[in-house]
Amino acid sequence: MRTIWLAGLLGMGAIQAAQAQVAIREFTPSVTEMQALPPYCAVKFNSKMDSPEYKAWWSQLGPNFNDIHHYCAGLNFLNRYYRASPFEKSGMLQGAKRNFEYMIKAASPEFPLRADIYLQHGITMNLMGQSGLAIKDLQQAIEINPKLAKAYLELISLYKNNKQSKQAMDAAIAGLKQIPDSKALQRNYLELGGKQPFPKPVAAVVEPPAAKVAPVEVEAKPAPPVAGEHPAVPTSTDAIGAKPEIGAPGNPYCRFCPPSEAAH
């Protein structure tokens, strides 16, 4: 009997190891998978750092665009989870979890997608059966971005599944106060027993007008031409298809990190 138990334990370990290897090996989204990801993912995976497309997205998202392939990979692992076989599902969730947690550590407080990272990590934790951690992630996402409707909806769904109707109603009310026109939040509010009129939205914060400063007149002089000056960065987000350099010294698993990331 002990021999059978040990054999089963070893077999489970072998399955988990195989799932982890599949997740590592399939880090890069396929051409078809890339179409389901945000447009900046194709630029990050396929464009060089000095390309106009890369620079355009870097200017919008900031320095953490250098790390965003981890967020894209996490999203792709979640997409794969929904169509994976039972044997593959655990590995796909592990791949998503690992990449979202990388981004949680790497993202600066100013990173525009920081709330979305916590949202997706919360979804992953819930799928892994860790509802407590999922709730904390979703609440963190809402704290960062109170207008993130999907975070409220995921929180409501989680509370409903846990038979926590009061908490689900509280989340619906909080969401409607921030996003009063959300049809999905209105529907959940009514399904949970809420009555119209819907909760009153929070008052918008009005920024005080900036102090007026008299302009200083300066004689305009034409600027001399600059040798080798680069053209303005376009707003196009189409990937140019150039293959990025793969691998980095000291970090063979982070195949798309810039040189500064390889040391981590």
Buried (B, 14 or more C-beta within 10 A) or exposed (E): EEEEEEEEEEEEEEEEEEBBEBBEEBBBBEEEBBEEBBBBBBBBBBBEBEBBBBBBBBEEBBEBBBBBBBBBBBBBBBBBBEEBEEEBBBBBBBBBBBBBBBBBEBBEEEBEBBBBBBBBBBBBBBBBEBBEBBBBBBBBBBEBBBEBBBBBBBBBBBBBEEEBEEBBBBBBBBBBBBBBEBEBBBEBBEEBEBEEEBBEEEEEEEEEEEEEEEEEEEEEEEEEEEEEEEEEBEEEBEBBEEEBEEEBEEBEEBBBBBEEBBEE
